[in-house]
Amino acid sequence: MKRPGPVYPGLMPRPLLVAQDDLFFSARVEAAARRLGLTAELVSPREVEARARAVVVMQLTLRPEQQLALLERLRQSRPAPTVLAVTGHLERDLRRRARALGARLATHSGLDRALARAAALSDEGDGRDDRA
């Protein structure tokens, strides 16, 4: 079976880093990336901070204060990575705080679409809230 190519042919996607130690979430992001023809790399928060020009995927639901602190540090780095913060639909306060720190938002059900936009840096819509 032929492996699918990138969702946006002609564009070279930036590295896709998963800053999460939840193996179920990491596996879900890796599967979504594979469907899009991308490769995801599981990294620690320290590794994320050392990498520039990447797309970072993080789930804010587990240890939200730690994840928000990481998001704040990433925002300070130059160049700052594109951060895709994944939350549940009803976590409105958490979503508001992540958006204020510059994250693109996604829900679990809209992960594939949000990942495609973030990886290819598509300007389709505002790119900040990819709810399904």
C-alpha positions in Angstrom: 0.0 0.0 0.0 1.3 3.4 -0.9 2.0 5.8 1.9 0.1 9.1 1.7 2.1 12.2 0.9 1.9 15.5 2.7 -1.5 17.1 3.0 -0.3 20.3 1.3 2.0 19.1 -1.6 4.9 21.5 -2.3 5.1 22.8 1.3 7.8 21.4 3.6 6.2 21.0 7.0 8.1 22.0 10.0 9.1 19.3 12.6 6.1 18.0 14.5 6.9 17.5 18.2 4.6 16.0 20.8 5.3 17.4 24.2 3.3 15.0 26.3 4.1 12.0 28.5 0.5 10.6 28.1 1.1 7.6 25.8 -2.5 7.3 24.7 -2.5 11.0 23.6 0.9 10.6 22.0 -0.2 7.6 20.0 -3.3 9.4 18.9 -1.2 12.4 17.6 1.2 10.0 15.9 -1.7 8.2 14.2 -3.2 11.5 13.0 0.3 12.6 11.7 0.7 9.3 9.8 -2.7 9.8 8.1 -1.5 13.2 7.0 1.8 11.9 5.7 3.8 13.5 8.6 6.1 12.1 11.3 5.6 13.0 14.9 8.4 12.9 17.5 7.8 12.5 21.2 10.0 14.9 23.2 10.3 16.2 26.7 9.4 19.8 27.6 13.2 20.6 27.9 13.8 19.2 24.4 10.9 21.3 23.0 12.4 24.5 24.4 15.6 23.8 22.6 14.0 23.2 19.2 13.1 26.2 17.0 10.8 26.3 14.0 8.7 23.4 15.1 5.1 22.6 15.5 4.5 21.5 19.1 1.4 19.6 20.1 0.4 19.4 23.7 -2.6 18.3 25.6 -3.5 20.8 28.3 -6.0 18.6 30.2 -3.4 16.7 32.2 -1.3 18.9 34.5 -2.7 22.2 33.0 -0.6 24.5 35.1 2.7 22.8 34.0 1.6 22.8 30.3 0.6 26.5 30.5 4.0 27.4 32.1 5.7 25.5 29.2 3.5 27.4 26.7 4.6 30.7 28.3 8.3 29.7 28.0 7.8 28.7 24.4 6.1 32.0 23.6 9.3 33.7 24.9 11.7 31.8 22.6 12.8 33.2 19.3 11.7 32.0 16.9 8.6 30.8 18.8 7.2 27.5 17.7 3.7 27.1 16.5 1.9 25.4 19.5 -1.3 23.4 19.0 -3.0 23.0 22.4 -5.6 20.2 22.6 -8.4 20.4 25.2 -11.9 19.2 25.7 -14.8 21.1 24.3 -16.0 22.3 27.7 -12.7 23.5 29.1 -13.4 27.1 28.3 -11.2 28.7 30.9 -8.2 26.6 29.9 -8.8 27.3 26.2 -9.0 31.0 26.9 -5.8 31.0 28.8 -4.0 29.0 26.1 -5.2 31.3 23.4 -4.0 34.3 25.4 -0.6 32.7 25.4 -0.6 32.4 21.6 -1.6 28.8 21.1 -3.7 27.5 18.3 -6.5 25.5 19.8 -8.0 22.1 18.9 -10.4 19.7 20.5 -9.7 16.0 20.6 -12.3 15.4 17.9 -10.8 18.0 15.6 -7.2 16.9 16.0 -6.6 15.8 12.4 -7.8 19.0 10.8 -6.0 21.2 13.3 -2.8 19.3 12.9 -2.9 19.6 9.1 -3.4 23.4 9.4 -0.6 23.8 12.0 1.9 21.6 10.2 1.4 23.2 6.8 0.9 26.7 8.4 -2.3 27.1 6.4 -4.0 30.5 6.9 -7.4 28.9 6.3 -9.7 30.6 8.7 -8.0 32.3 11.6 -6.1 29.2 12.5 -6.5 29.8 16.2 -9.5 27.6 17.0 -10.0 24.4 15.1 -13.1 23.0 16.8 -14.8 20.3 15.0 
